[in-house]
Amino acid sequence: MNDRPSVLFVCVHNAGRSRMAAGFMRHLADGGIEVRSAGSIPADSVNHVATQAMREVGIDISDQHPKVLTPASVQVSDVVITMGCGDACPIFPGKRYEDWELDDPAGRDINEVRSIRDEIRA
């Protein structure tokens, strides 16, 4: 049994916002928190501009792959942070939910993605 708290970051494609947030959480928690991320309609790969922006701050997310959001991934998480996934995220009693309003980095240039990255970090 895992006694670490767990957090799930959810966005539509699981390729930008949720991947950057998970990268920061893994880095900052240093193993103290179990970190997951998923998407309601996952992309084929992580956004390369998001990967570049994270690399600039010393966090490598290039080995990550988008995953589909499942009820089980929500159920085993203590905190669920959504970032524009709409009503796709299942609600379970006893979970803490937060919704972060962030722009989608898809199709944006590196300067715009840096701004989104910095907002996530803050």
Secondary structure, 3 states (H helix, E strand, C coil): CCCCCEEEEEECCCCCHHHHHHHHHHHHHCCCCEEEEEECCCCCCCCHHHHHHHHCCCCCCCCCCCCECCHHHHHCCCEEEECCCHHHCCCCCCCEEEECCCCCCCCCCHHHHHHHHHHHHC
